[in-house]
Structure formats: structure tokens, C-alpha cells
């Protein structure tokens, strides 16, 4: 897979996967199996929503406003932490595997979700959840509210716009300050938590961002 660009015979850059995914979703399965240098190049387009390629005789900029979705195992064999004692990976192997993803790259990913294996009993007695139609309706309403409030979606808010459109109460500010110290959030991570908290509130049809919204947003940064 060419994530960034392909090159034709004249060494002229042409669109790669991140441009082909513009305004859509780029899904990378088994994320640590990609070359680390390739993954690190994702940092610029994830931030700038575009990618600039320089060659000796030209410089081209391609759009790259995509949503990154990625999946990975907890260790090379995939069984670390599942409670079955099947994992035979040594600690240094697990660390080397997980270290293929740098801190700066992870810092640019809003939601970090651990999905444990479900017991058979839970699979056999699964409760019915929301339908796709219900979720779609709720997401569409939240999207409409964001455009009405700020003329753009939450993840496109700049730091100055965050100060303008995302206001926290005193309790929520204290909670975020405490979490920032414990999680050692960077400025980028701090702003991403605020954007996610605002989105969670929008999905709940809440004008105010509550402590519950902030706590949920923080839970996605704890891994």
C-alpha cells in the first residue's frame, strides 16, 4: 500500500491512499506491521489535512482530509491480557511491538479503545442495542448542531476557536486540570479531549459540557 504518493516514470508525485481517502475513511489493519517511517509521515496530514510533496523540479500539495481508523493486537501473538494465559510473548517483545507506534502519532488519534474478548455467555445473551437508523439520526442531529453553532464540525476547530466555542464550568475545568497532570497530556492532547467532550455533549443533545462528558473523553486517552 502506498499511503502517501506513488511516483510515475517522470518522478512526478501522484495521489496515494491518503488522498484517495480524502473526505472518507482510511482503515489500517494491523497498524504496527506498517513500516514506522511510513506511519510517521501520517503525522503531517493528520494535522494539516493535506500533504505536500517536494521534488527537485516541483512541489505538489494533495488534499488529505481523511478519518483514520486503525486496529492492532496487544502483542505479536494477539493474546496478551485476555485472561487465557495463551500469550507466550516476552515482555521485551510486547514492548518492541507496541513501540512501533510513536507517542506523537498516538497523540494525533482522538480515541484509543481496548476491545477485550467477550465470554461466550455474553455473546449468547447479547442485549439489543440501538439500530443503525437510530445512530444515524443522532449523529446527523449532532452534525447539524455543530454547523449551526460554529459553521464547521468539532474536529476542525482551531485552538482559538476552541476557546470561543467550548466553554467548561468550574468543576469540569478542575477535572480536566487534574487529568492533564495524571495523564501528562500535551497541548495537542488537551485540545483533542475538549473537541471529543464537545462532540459527546452534542450526541447527548446537551448545550453544556458536563463532568460526565469530560470523563468519557478522558477515558479514550488513557491507553
C-alpha positions in Angstrom: 0.0 0.0 0.0 1.3 3.5 -0.9 0.0 5.7 1.9 1.4 9.0 0.7 2.1 9.1 -3.0 3.1 7.0 -6.0 5.7 8.0 -8.4 5.5 7.7 -12.2 8.4 7.3 -14.6 9.0 11.0 -14.6 9.3 11.1 -10.8 6.2 13.2 -10.7 4.2 12.6 -7.4 0.7 11.3 -7.8 -2.1 10.7 -5.3 -1.7 7.8 -2.8 -4.1 6.2 -0.4 -4.5 9.2 2.0 -5.6 11.4 -0.9 -7.8 8.8 -2.3 -9.4 8.6 1.2 -10.0 12.4 1.2 -13.4 13.2 2.8 -13.6 9.5 3.7 -12.1 6.8 6.0 -8.7 5.3 5.8 -8.6 2.0 7.7 -5.2 0.5 8.5 -5.4 -3.0 10.0 -2.5 -4.5 12.0 -1.1 -1.0 12.4 2.3 -1.9 13.9 3.0 -4.1 10.9 3.4 -1.0 8.7 6.9 0.4 8.4 7.4 3.0 11.2 8.8 5.6 8.7 5.5 5.3 6.7 3.4 5.7 9.9 5.4 8.8 11.0 4.7 10.5 7.6 1.0 10.4 8.6 1.6 13.0 11.3 1.6 16.0 9.0 -1.6 15.2 7.0 -3.5 14.2 10.2 -2.8 17.7 11.5 -2.8 19.8 8.3 -5.4 17.8 6.3 -3.1 17.9 3.3 0.2 16.5 2.2 3.0 18.4 0.3 5.5 16.5 -1.7 8.7 18.2 -2.9 10.8 17.0 -5.8 13.8 18.6 -7.5 11.7 20.4 -10.1 8.3 20.7 -8.5 6.3 20.8 -5.3 2.7 19.5 -5.2 0.1 19.6 -2.5 -2.6 17.0 -2.3 -5.7 17.0 -0.1 -5.7 14.5 2.7 -8.7 15.3 4.9 -9.5 11.7 5.9 -10.7 9.9 9.1 -8.0 7.5 10.3 -9.3 4.2 11.8 -6.7 1.7 12.8 -6.6 -1.7 14.6 -3.8 -3.6 16.3 -3.3 -6.6 18.6 -2.0 -6.1 22.1 1.1 -8.1 21.3 2.6 -10.1 18.4 0.6 -13.2 19.1 -2.6 -11.3 20.0 -3.4 -12.9 23.3 -1.8 -10.6 25.9 -4.2 -9.7 28.7 -7.1 -11.8 27.5 -7.1 -13.9 30.7 -6.5 -17.3 28.9 -2.7 -17.5 29.6 -2.2 -18.3 25.9 0.2 -15.4 25.4 3.8 -16.6 25.1 5.3 -13.2 24.2 8.2 -12.0 26.3 7.8 -8.5 27.9 10.5 -7.1 25.6 8.7 -8.5 22.5 5.5 -6.8 23.6 7.3 -3.5 24.3 9.1 -3.6 21.0 5.8 -4.3 19.2 3.9 -1.5 20.9 6.8 0.9 20.5 6.4 0.8 16.7 3.7 3.5 17.3 5.3 6.7 18.5 3.9 9.0 21.1 3.5 11.9 18.6 1.5 9.7 16.3 -0.8 8.3 19.1 -1.2 11.9 20.3 -3.0 12.7 17.0 -5.5 9.9 17.4 -8.6 11.0 19.3 -10.0 7.7 20.6 -8.0 4.8 22.0 -10.3 1.9 22.6 -9.4 -1.5 24.1 -11.8 -4.2 22.9 -11.4 -7.4 25.1 -12.6 -10.8 24.0 -16.2 -11.4 25.1 -17.1 -14.5 27.1 -19.4 -17.0 25.3 -22.2 -16.3 27.8 -22.2 -12.6 26.8 -22.4 -13.4 23.1 -25.3 -15.8 23.7 -27.2 -13.3 25.9 -26.4 -10.1 24.0 -28.9 -7.3 24.6 -30.3 -5.5 21.6 -28.8 -2.1 21.2 -29.6 0.9 19.0 -30.3 0.3 15.4 -28.2 1.8 12.7 -31.0 4.1 11.8 -31.2 5.4 15.4 -27.5 6.0 15.5 -27.6 7.7 12.1 -30.3 10.1 13.2 -28.5 11.0 16.4 -25.2 11.6 14.5 -26.9 13.7 11.9 -28.6 15.9 14.5 -25.2 16.4 16.3 -23.6 17.3 13.0 -26.3 19.8 12.2 -25.9 21.4 15.6 -22.1 21.8 15.2 -22.6 23.5 11.8 -25.2 25.8 13.3 -23.0 26.8 16.2 -19.7 27.3 14.6 -20.1 26.6 10.8 -17.8 23.6 11.0 -17.5 20.2 12.7 -15.8 20.0 16.1 -12.6 18.2 14.9 -11.9 21.2 12.6 -11.9 23.8 15.4 -8.6 25.6 15.8 -7.2 26.3 19.3 -8.6 29.8 19.3 -12.0 28.6 18.1 -11.9 26.0 20.9 -11.6 28.9 23.4 -14.6 30.5 21.8 -17.0 27.6 21.3 -16.0 25.1 24.1 -16.7 26.5 27.5 -16.3 24.5 30.7 -17.8 25.1 34.1 -15.5 25.3 37.2 -16.0 21.7 38.1 -15.2 20.5 34.6 -12.1 22.7 34.5 -10.8 21.2 37.7 -11.4 17.7 36.5 -9.5 18.4 33.3 -6.6 20.0 35.1 -6.3 17.0 37.4 -6.4 14.6 34.5 -3.9 16.7 32.5 -1.4 16.2 35.3 -2.1 12.5 35.7 -2.1 11.6 32.0 0.6 14.1 31.1 -1.5 15.5 28.3 0.3 17.5 25.7 -1.3 20.7 24.4 -2.5 18.8 21.4 -4.0 16.1 23.5 -5.7 18.6 25.7 -7.4 20.3 22.8 -8.4 16.9 21.4 -10.0 16.0 24.7 -12.0 19.2 24.5 -13.2 18.5 21.0 -14.2 15.0 21.9 -16.1 16.2 25.0 -17.9 18.7 23.0 -18.9 16.0 20.5 -20.1 13.7 23.3 -22.3 16.5 24.6 -23.7 17.2 21.1 -24.5 13.5 20.7 -26.4 13.7 24.0 -28.2 16.8 22.8 -26.6 18.9 25.6 -25.7 22.5 25.2 -23.4 22.3 28.3 -20.4 20.1 28.6 -20.7 18.2 31.9 -18.2 16.3 34.0 -19.6 13.1 32.6 -18.8 14.2 29.1 -15.2 15.3 30.1 -14.7 12.0 31.9 -15.8 9.9 28.9 -13.5 11.9 26.6 -10.6 11.4 29.0 -11.2 7.7 29.2 -10.4 7.5 25.5 -6.9 8.9 26.1 -5.9 6.7 29.0 -4.5 3.8 26.9 
